[in-house]
């Protein structure tokens, strides 16, 4: 039994999107060039700093960072994981990927934090932001690459732009959620003592919301890492390029080794952010209260 399509006029949504991208190419050239230059400079400088340190020393440094953020067990695990990446011959690509993830996550949170704060303080902003975030989180990841490549060409920057946009939503959502969950009585007490709204935000709401905000940072980093791997398809380099090469050439060892290196980086970044969230003053008080 065949089904006929509903006879309705076709909406050229794809054409409209293409027209927007074309308009941006023709009218936003200086802005696009500035974005390209800033992102490329940030990534180049951080990657150069990571590459200048010998692999063994960098593995030790990352292990110490993990120890300081969480525990000695994570520090030892990080050291062993980084040494494994080095023995697979993927150290340079791993450092490139780490650089991309750090830069993209920082930029994504730089946009996500003020948007989340505005959404938490103003209902009108929240009503506008929520459907946009829903759309961003349900849009297939490969679709982000299309306008990025059209606007910035092939290379690292389009992958970074797609990663930043893709990773931003959880940072916005959890920032808004964290601030909204702050006890109103505490905020009212700040008002009663004559504190300005900005001071209440920076001294009361944000510190109390920090565990939830850090959970958002964690999710942003994880999404950035996953997208950076996909962005290897458009020349972003790093481990994503190795995984993509393994897929296109049916090189199973290369694909598996690249995937293992990505997993090691993901576990390192995930445990680091979780450890930092657990060390916040609010988290410590919550743990102490639970033990009591």
Residue pairs with C-beta under 8 A, 6 or more apart in sequence:
17 147
21 147
21 150
21 151
24 32
24 151
25 32
25 150
25 151
32 151
32 152
35 152
35 157
35 161
36 152
36 157
39 103
39 107
39 156
39 157
39 160
39 161
40 156
40 157
42 103
42 107
43 99
43 100
43 103
43 156
43 160
46 99
46 102
46 103
47 95
47 96
47 99
50 58
50 95
50 98
50 99
51 92
51 95
53 61
55 82
55 86
55 91
56 83
56 86
58 82
58 95
59 78
59 79
59 82
59 83
59 86
60 79
62 78
62 79
62 82
62 268
63 75
63 76
63 78
63 79
63 82
64 75
65 78
65 272
66 74
66 75
66 77
66 78
66 268
66 271
66 272
66 275
67 74
67 75
67 76
67 78
68 75
69 271
69 272
69 275
69 276
69 279
70 271
70 272
70 274
70 275
70 278
71 275
74 271
74 272
74 275
77 267
78 268
78 271
81 264
81 267
81 268
82 94
82 264
82 268
84 260
84 264
85 91
85 94
85 261
85 264
88 257
88 260
88 261
90 239
90 242
90 257
90 258
90 261
93 237
93 238
93 239
93 241
93 242
93 258
93 261
94 238
94 239
94 261
94 264
94 265
96 237
96 238
96 239
97 225
97 228
97 229
97 238
97 239
97 240
97 261
97 262
97 265
98 265
100 156
100 159
100 160
100 163
100 224
100 228
100 231
100 236
100 237
100 238
101 221
101 224
101 225
101 228
101 265
101 269
103 160
104 160
104 163
104 164
104 167
104 224
104 227
104 228
105 167
105 217
105 220
105 221
105 224
107 160
107 164
108 163
108 164
108 167
108 168
108 171
108 220
108 224
109 171
109 216
109 217
109 220
111 164
111 168
111 171
112 168
112 169
112 171
112 172
112 175
112 216
112 220
113 171
113 175
113 213
115 125
115 129
115 172
115 175
116 171
116 172
116 173
116 174
116 175
116 176
116 178
116 179
116 213
116 216
117 175
117 176
117 179
117 201
117 206
118 125
119 125
119 126
119 129
119 130
119 172
119 175
119 176
120 126
120 175
120 176
120 177
120 179
120 180
120 205
121 179
121 201
126 176
129 172
129 176
133 169
133 172
133 173
136 165
136 166
136 168
136 169
137 169
137 170
141 166
141 226
141 227
141 230
142 230
142 233
144 162
144 165
144 166
144 227
145 158
145 159
145 162
145 230
145 231
145 233
145 234
148 158
148 159
148 161
148 162
148 234
149 158
149 234
151 158
151 161
152 158
152 161
154 234
154 235
155 234
155 235
155 236
156 235
156 236
156 237
158 231
158 234
158 235
158 236
159 227
159 228
159 231
159 232
159 234
159 235
159 236
159 240
160 231
160 236
162 227
162 231
162 234
163 224
163 227
163 228
163 231
164 224
166 223
166 224
166 227
167 220
167 221
167 223
167 224
167 227
168 220
170 216
170 219
170 220
170 223
171 216
171 217
171 219
171 220
172 216
173 216
174 212
174 213
174 215
174 216
174 219
175 209
175 212
175 213
175 216
177 212
178 208
178 209
178 210
178 211
178 212
178 213
178 216
179 201
179 205
179 206
179 209
181 209
181 212
182 204
182 205
182 208
182 209
183 208
186 204
186 208
187 200
187 204
187 205
190 199
190 200
190 203
190 204
191 200
195 203
195 204
206 213
207 280
207 281
207 282
208 282
210 277
210 280
210 281
210 282
210 283
211 277
211 280
211 282
211 283
211 286
214 273
214 276
214 277
214 280
215 277
217 273
217 277
218 270
218 273
218 274
218 277
221 269
221 270
221 273
222 266
222 269
222 270
225 262
225 265
225 266
225 269
228 236
228 238
228 239
228 240
229 238
229 239
229 240
229 243
229 262
230 240
231 240
232 238
232 239
232 240
232 241
232 242
232 243
232 244
233 240
233 244
235 241
239 258
239 261
239 262
239 265
242 254
242 255
242 257
242 258
242 261
243 255
243 258
243 259
243 262
245 251
245 254
246 252
246 253
246 254
246 255
246 256
246 258
247 255
277 283
278 287
